[in-house]
Amino acid sequence: MLSSDPILELEGLTKVYPGGLKALDNVDLTIRRGEIFALLGPNGAGKTTLIGAVCGLVRPTSGTMRVFGHDLATEWRQARSRIGLVPQELSTDMFEPVKRAVAYSRGLFGLPPNPERIEEILRSLSLWEKRDERIMALSGGMKRRVLIAKALAHEPDLLFLDEPTAGVDVELRKGMWRIIDQMRERGVTVILTTHYIEEAEEMADRVGIISGGRILMVDEKDAMMSRLGRTEAHITLAKPLDALPAALGHFPVELEDGGNAICYRGGDGTGKGKEEVAALTKALIAAGIDYSGIDTRESSLEDIFVTLLGEDEDAA
């Protein structure tokens, strides 16, 4: 059960770099305690800049940021110790053994040594057997797990994962998903950026879409799918048509493939599309039009993402 309490509140967050590049443009965003929030956007959209601003790596031009009720402009010490970051880049203490590097990260935040907690973290990430190996000797996927271990070492309440599975194979990616789910079960709020939209579909409670430094939409994942989802059906005709019959005039359809197929695009993600496709097939039979096949698919989150980005580019 998600809490309605906000853990992160951004208001009017703007970052303009020297030269005029506006990386963040008046961003308003509230993250709830205990949720997994996925921030989707193309390269250069502002995802990493937003994370950097909250984590103290980027100085905003204007706007306010509150974390755990603390204003990051004046009370950053109280807030930052409760924030963890798994950066996109793999630069880390390459010559250090895994266990020592993770324990050192805990000490950086002023926490006392806790070998039992470090062992628990390493075991949860399947790193315990690698604890005495130098980080430079690990695979790319294992190095990324070390970054997560370092971020978890000081037991943050809010964890940023910037492209956590970039360069990781499918099997390791699914393992990462399980780890993220375990974090949520321990009460950690997780904000992740990703290019893999399937990650957002698999993991996130809510999804935000960012482009050109602006938040285009934030919604519950299921609500977004319901509101913006569409049904698409391709009906292969037994004989080609020169034009659509009047009986099909009220359906959102058009002829394709030289009149050999009818394409339906409609619905609203609530099941209306499937009902209309069923009604369309009945109308075809009633009009004496035979068909040999039908292929129906529902919109994915990726379809919605691509559509919103396309609309944003057209508006610009």
Summary of the structure (lengths in Angstrom):
residues: 316
radius of gyration: 24.4
end to end distance: 39.0
largest distance: 79.4
contacts: 973
relative contact order: 0.13
helix: 38%
strand: 28%
